[in-house]
Amino acid sequence: MVFLNKKGIIRNVMLVIGGIFALIFSILLINDLESETITQWTVMTSYFMIIFMIIGIALRITQK
């Protein structure tokens, strides 16, 4: 049985949120490339994706 501590749960939640933003970013990017314009939503989701992924990866590295 795996014991999940509070930091492990936070780390996993950060990575899941980053993954969700990555999915939204890819959908928005495909739509933007078809219309040949980049919207502010695509840029914002890329920022959030990067932030959450960096936090999740940093927590994973520091907690080993």
C-alpha positions in Angstrom: 0.0 0.0 0.0 1.4 3.4 -1.0 1.3 6.0 1.7 0.6 9.4 0.2 1.8 12.4 2.1 0.5 15.9 1.7 3.4 17.0 -0.4 3.0 14.0 -2.7 -0.7 14.8 -3.3 0.2 18.5 -4.0 2.9 17.4 -6.5 0.6 15.0 -8.3 -2.2 17.7 -8.4 0.3 20.2 -9.9 1.3 17.7 -12.6 -2.3 16.8 -13.4 -3.3 20.5 -13.7 -0.3 21.1 -15.9 -1.4 18.2 -18.1 -4.9 19.5 -18.4 -3.5 22.9 -19.4 -1.2 21.1 -21.9 -4.3 19.5 -23.4 -6.2 22.7 -23.6 -3.1 24.5 -25.1 -2.8 21.9 -27.8 -6.5 22.2 -28.8 -6.3 26.0 -28.8 -3.0 25.9 -30.8 -4.5 23.6 -33.5 -7.4 26.0 -33.9 -5.1 29.0 -34.0 -2.9 27.5 -36.6 -5.9 26.7 -38.8 -7.0 30.4 -38.5 -3.4 31.7 -38.8 -3.8 33.9 -35.7 -2.6 33.4 -32.1 -5.1 34.3 -29.4 -4.4 35.5 -25.9 -6.0 32.4 -24.5 -3.4 30.2 -26.2 -0.6 32.3 -24.8 -2.2 32.3 -21.3 -2.7 28.5 -21.2 0.9 28.0 -22.3 2.1 30.2 -19.4 -0.1 28.3 -16.9 1.0 24.9 -18.4 4.6 25.8 -18.0 4.2 27.2 -14.4 2.3 24.1 -13.1 4.6 21.7 -14.9 7.7 23.4 -13.5 6.3 23.4 -9.9 5.3 19.7 -10.2 8.6 18.6 -11.6 10.5 20.7 -9.0 8.5 19.1 -6.2 9.1 15.6 -7.7 12.9 16.2 -7.9 13.2 17.7 -4.4 11.1 15.1 -2.7 13.1 12.0 -3.8 
